[in-house]
Amino acid sequence: MKVIICGAGQVGWQIARHLSGEKNDVTVVDSNAELVRRATDTLDVQGISGFASYPDVLERAGARDADMIIAATYSDEVNMVTCQVAHSVFSISRKIARLRAQSYLTAIYSDLYRRDHLPIDVVISPEREVAEAALRRLKVPAAFDIESFLGGKAQLLGITIDSDCPVTNTPLRQLSDLFSTLRVIVVGVRRRGRLFAPEAGDQLFAGDECYLCLATEDVPRTLEVFGKSHAKQERVVIIGGGNVGLAVASALEGGEERIRAKVIEKSRAVAERAADALERTIVLNGDGLDAALLAEASIDRADAVLCVTDDDKTNILAAVRAKQAGCPMAIALVNEPSFVPLMQPMGIDAYINPRATTVSSILRHIRHGRVKGVYSLGDAEAEVIEAEVLSTSPVTGQQIRDIDFPEGVLVGAVMKQGKVMKPSGELRVEEGDVLVIFAMSDDVPEVERLMQVSIDFF
C-alpha cells in the first residue's frame, strides 16, 4: 500500500513508523525540513519538504498512484484542503484528516458537509478521543490505562502493583490455577521502564505496571484479586474548561451514573462558554493551582480530579496539589512523553497521552476490515490488536499452544459466537473467532501474517 502522511510531528511520525515497519510504501510531507529529515533518518520512508496542501508538493510525494493520504498537520485548514486536493486532483481513494476546531467538527458530525463538498472519509478529533479516554479512566479509577475490545465485552486494563497486592511473588501460571473461573490474562508488564510480554513462570512485583486483558463482566472481581478498589465515582472536579473538559462535563451530565462535576477554568471567556453549554455543572473562573479555589470546589470531598488544560506542567502540578488537598484520584493530560516517568513518583494515578490516543484511532481506521481494533501502548512499544480469524489464516483449526507466535506475543481473549472466553493452550481457534492479541511492536508484522490481516487494506 502506498501512503502519504502529511505532518511529521509526533502523530505523523508514529503512524509512519507503524506503516513503514509493515513494509508499506510511505512518504512523509512537512513544511519543516528538519522534521522531514528526522523521519527519513530514523524510518524507512521517503520525505518531501513543502506545504502538504500544494498540488505540486503532493505530486512530488507520489499522489498520482497513492492509495491513502493521512492529513495530520497542526492546521485544520491545511488538513481539509489537503484532502480536497487529494480527491479532486489526484483521486486518492481514502482520505483521513485530523481536525481540532469544534466548529468544524460540529458541522461535519451533523452532516452539513457532504462527501462531495468536503471529501474526507474519516475525521479524527484528538479532543473527542481524549475526552472518551478520560471517561474510561473515570469508570475504572484503579486503572492507569483502559481500552475496550470485542464490542465492549472485553477490556484492557493497566494497573500498578502495590506492595500489599495479594498476588505479588506468585507465578502467573499459579494465578490461572487459583482463579480458574476468572477470564483474565496478564499480557504485558512494565518493570524498571521496560515493557515485555510475561511468561507463565514470571511473577509480579511491587511497582510493576501490568496490562490485563479480561472480560468486562469480570472487572470488579479481578480488581479485588489484585487488591484494587472499584469504588463508584460520584463527584469529579475538572480543571480546564476547554474542548476536552467541556466534552467530559457534558458526557457526565448526560450519563446514567449521575456523576456531579465542577469545572475550574482560568480564562473568563472559556469559562463563560462552558457555563452556557452546561446545565447542571458548576463552572468556577480561576486558576486550578489556587489552593483557595480548589477548596471552594470541595476538592477534599471529590472522588477524582481530571486535569485537562492545554499545559502539561499545569496539569501535573494541579494533580499533585489536588492529591495533597485530599482528593484520592488524580488524572492528568500529558502531551510530552518525557514527563510520563514522573507520574508515579509524584503520586498521579493515571495519565492520558493525546498523541497515543490519536495514533490508535488512526490505526483503527487504516487497517484491513478484519481488524476490529488497534491500541498502541507506551511510546509505540506494543500494540493490542483485535482481529477476526479468516478461513485461510495459518492459525485456523489450531490449538493456541500449537500456534507459532513470537515470544513477545500473547493472546488475551477469544470471542466465539459472541461469548468471551479465556484463552488456554488447548483452546482451538476456528474461522470467525475474534482474538485480542498483545504484541511487541517488532512482532506485529508476524502477527498480521499469521492472522492474514495485512494483505489488503481499506
N, C-alpha and C positions, 0 to 999 in steps of 0.2 A: 504494500500500500504506500502511495506517495502522499505525504502530508506536509503542509506548510503551516508553521507555527509563528504567528505574529506576536511579538513581545518576548524578549529574552530575560525577563525578570525571574523571580523565584518560581512563579507558577509555570511560565513558559519553559523554563529550564528543566523543571521536574517532569513535565509532560514529554519534553524532548528526550529526556533520559530514559523514561519508560519505553517510548515508542522506538527509539533507536536501538535500545537493548534487545528488542524483539525483531531486529533485522528489517525494520521498515525504512523507506527512503524519506528522510526528514530534512527539511530546510527551515532554518530559523531566520526570521526577519526582525530587525530592530533598528531604530534611528540612532541608537547608542552603539557606536562601533566597538567600544570596549566590552559591552555585554555580548555582542556577537562573537568577539574573539574568545571570550571565556567559554562560550558554548562550543565553538569549533575546536578549542584546545582540549577540552575535557570530555567531549562526547563525539560519537561517530555521526556527525551531522554536517551539512553544508550551511554556510552563513551568508546572508546578504544584508548589507548596511544601507538603510533607507527607510522612508516612510511607508508603512505597510499598506496604506490606502491608495498609493500611487500605482496606476496600472503598469507603468514601465518597471517599477520595482517588483511587482508580483510576476510580471513577465520573466524577469531575470531569475526569480525564485522557482520558475517551472510551473506556473499556474495553468499553462495550456493543457497539461496532462495530469494535474493533481487530482487525487480522489477526495481530499478533505482539506479544509482550512480551519484553523482554530485561532480566533482573534482574541488575544488576551493581553493587549497593551493596557497602559494605565488610563487611556482615554476612551470613554464610552462612544463618543462620536467617531473616533478613528475605527473602533471595532465595528460599528454599524456600517460605516461607509466601506470598510474593507470587505464585509460580507456582500454588500450590494455590488461592488465592482467584481468580486469573485463570481457572483451569479450572472450579472448582465454581460460582462466582457469575456469571462473565461468558462462559464457554465460548469463551475465546480459543483459537484452533486451534493456535498454535505458541508454545512457551514455552522460553526459553533462560535458564539460570542459571549464574552464576559461583560456584563453590564452592572453598574452600581447605582446610578441615579434612580430614585424611587419613582420619579415621574415617567421615565421610560418604561420601567417595569410594570407600573400600573396600567399603562396603555397597552403594552404587549400582552400581559396576562388577561386583560379584559377583552382581548381580541380586536382592539381598534386598529392594530397593524395587521394587515393580511399578508400572507406569504408573497403575493405578487407585488406588494408595495415595499415590504422590508423582508427580503428573503433570508431569514435566519432560522435554521432548523431547530437549534437548541440554544436557549438563553440560560446562562449560568449567572446567578446572583450571589456573590460572596456574602452579602449581608443576610440574605434569606438562609443560605446554607449554615452560616454561623448561628443564627437565631435558632434554627432547628437543632443544631448541636448543643446549644445551651439548654434547650428544653429537655433534651435527652439526659443531660447531666443532672438536671434538677429532679428527674423522675427516679434516678438511682444515685443518690448523693454519695454513696460509699465508693462509687467508681470514678476514676480519673479520666476514663475514656469509655465510650459506649457507641455501638452501631448495631442496627437491626439487619437481619437477614431472613431469608425464607418467608417473605411476606409478613414479617413481624413475629413469626413463630420461634425464631432463634435470635440470640443476642451475642455480641462480642463485648465483654466487659474487661476493662483494665482496672485492676485493684492493686494496692500496695500491701505487702505482707507486713503486719505489725509484729512486735516482739511477743505479744500474747496470743498470736494466732494459733488455734488448736492443731493445725495440720503442718506446722513447721517441722523440719527434720524428719519428714515421713516420705518414703519413696512414692512417686506418683502411681506406680503400679499398685501399691498397697491402698492408696486412696480410692482407686477404682473398685477394689475388693470391699473396702469398708462401706462405701456408699454406692452400691451396685445399681440402685434404682435411680440415682441422680444422673440426669443426662448432661454431663459437663465434662469437658476436656481442657486441660491446661495446654494451650497451643504455643504460647510464647512466654519467655521470661527475659527480663532485662536485669542484669546483675553487673554492678560497677560500670554502668554505661554501655554494656554490650548486650544486644538483643540476640537471642538464639531460640531454636526450637528444641524443647527438652526431650530427653529420652525417658523410657519407663522407669529406669533406676534413679533418675535425678530426684533431688529433694528441693524443697522451697525453704528459704532462709529469710529472717527478718531483714527488711529493706528491699527485698526483691519487688520488682514491678512485674506482675504476671497478667497475661491475657487469657481469659476464659471464654470458650465457645460453649454455649449452653442453650437449652430450651427455655423460652421465655417463662413458661409456667414454673420452672424450677429456680428462677432468680431468687425469691425470698429465702428458700431453704439453703441454696448454695451460699448466699451471703452469710447466713447463720453458721454454716460449716466453717467458713473462712474467718469467723469472728467479726463480721461486719454487721452493723445495724441496718435495718431497712425502714427507717422512720419516715413517716409521711411529711412532706413539706407543706406548711400552711401559711408561713409568712416569708416573703422574699424582698430584699432590698436590691434594686438595680441601680448601679452607679454608671451613668451615661444614658442620656435620653435620645441619642441619635437613631439612625435607621435600625441598628441591631437591638438596642434597648427598647425602642418603641415596638418592634416586631415581637419581642419576647413578652412585653407587658400586655400587648393586645391578645396574644395567644393565651396568656394566663387568664385574662378576663373572660375569654370565650371557652375556656376549658371546663371539663366536668369536675375537676378536683377542687374548684373554688379556692384557689390559692390567692391570698391577698398580697398585693405588691405595692411598694413605694419606689418612686423613681427620683434620683438626685441628678440634676443636670446643671453644669456650670454656666452655659450660655443661656441668657434670658430668652432669646428668640427661639432657640431649640426647645427650651422648657415650655414655652407657651404653645408651640406647635404640638408637643407631646400631650400637654394638658387638654388641648382642644380635641385631640384624636381619641383620648381615653375617657371612659365613662366613670369607672369606679376606682381608678388608681390615683393615689395622691402623688403629685409631682412637686418636688421641692427644688427651688432655684438656688444653687450654691455649689461650693467645692466639695467633692466627695472625700477629700482628705481632711476636711474640717471636723475635728472631734465633736464640737458642739452640734453641728448639723447631723452627724451620724447619730448622736444621742437623740436629737429631735425625731429622727426616722426610726427610733427604737431598735437600733442595731443589736442591742443586747438581747432582745426578745425575738429577733428574726431567726428563722431556721437556716437561711442561706443568704449570702451576698453574691451578686453577679456583677463583676467589674468589666464593663464593655465600652469604655471610652475609646477614642482613636489614638491614645498614647499608651504604649506598653508600660512605661515606668509609672505612670499614674495608676494604671490597673493593678500593678504589683504592689505598690505602696498602699493603695486603698484596701486591697485584700488583706494585707498584713495588719493595717490599722483596725479593720473590722474584726479580725480574729482577736486582736488584743482587747477589743471592746466587748468581747463575749459572744460573737457570732460563731457557731460551731462549724459552719461550712463556707468556704470561700472558693469561688471560681473566677479565674482571670483570663481575659482575652490577651494573647501574646503573639505578636507577629514575628519577632526576632528569635530565631532558633537558639541562639547562644544564651538566651535568658531561661530556656526550659530547665536546665540542670539546677537553677536556683529555686525552683518551685518548692520541691520537697524540703530542703533545708530551711526555707522561710515559712514553712507551715501552711502553704497554699495547697488546698486539697485537690484541685483539678484545674486544668487549663484548656483553652481552645485555641488551636492554631488555624487561622483563616486560610492560610495557603494550603495546608494539608486537606482541609475540608473541600476547598475549591478543586484541588487536583483530583481528589477521589471522585467528586461529582463529574468532572470532565471525563475521567477514565470510564465511568459507568456508561457514558453516552457514546464512547468511541469503540468499545469492544464489540465483538460479534454478538448477535442476538441470543445465543445460547448462554452467554454470560449475563447473569441477572444482576450482579452487583460486584463492585470492587472497592475496597477500603485500604488506603495507604497508611502504614504505621510509621511513626517517628519521622526521621528525615529520609523518607522513601527507602527505609531499611527492609521493609517487608510488606507484603500485600495479603489481604484476606479476600479470596475470590469465591463467589457463588456461581456455580456453573451446572448446567443440565448435562447429563450423560447421553451421548449420542450412540446409535447402534453401531457406528463404525469406530467408536473410540477404543483404544487398546485396553482400557480398564473395564469395558463392558463384560459381564459374566465372571469377573474375577473376585475372589475374596480380597478384602483390604490388605491382609498380611502378604498377599502374593503380588501386589502392585509394586512396581519398581520405582517408587517415589524417591527423590533425592533425600539426603539426611536432613536438610532444612525445611522439610515439608511434613505437615500433619493434617489429617482430616479431622475437622472439629465437629461436624454434624452431617447427618444424612437425612433427607426427606424422601420417604417412599409413600406414594399415593396419598400425599397430604399430611402424613404423620412424621413428626421429627423423631429420629432415632439416634441413640448414642453409638458412634462407630466403634466396632470391635474387630479384632483380627479375622474372625470367621464370617463377618457380615459380607454378603455378596452384593456387588454393585451391578445394577441392571439398567437397561435403557429406560430413560425417563426419570430416573432418580436425580435428585439435585444435591450436590455436595458443597459444603462450605470448607474451603481449604486454606490453611495458613502456609505461606511460602516466603522464605527469604528472597529478596529481590533477584539475586543471581539465579534462583531456581524457578522463577516464574515462567521463562520460556519452555522449560521441560514440562512443567505442569500443563501449560497450554497445549503442548504436543500430545501429552497423554490424554487430555480431555478433548483434543481436537477442536479447540475453540478459537484459534487464531488464524485459521485457514482463510476465512472470509470475513471481512469487517462489514459494517453497515454500508 
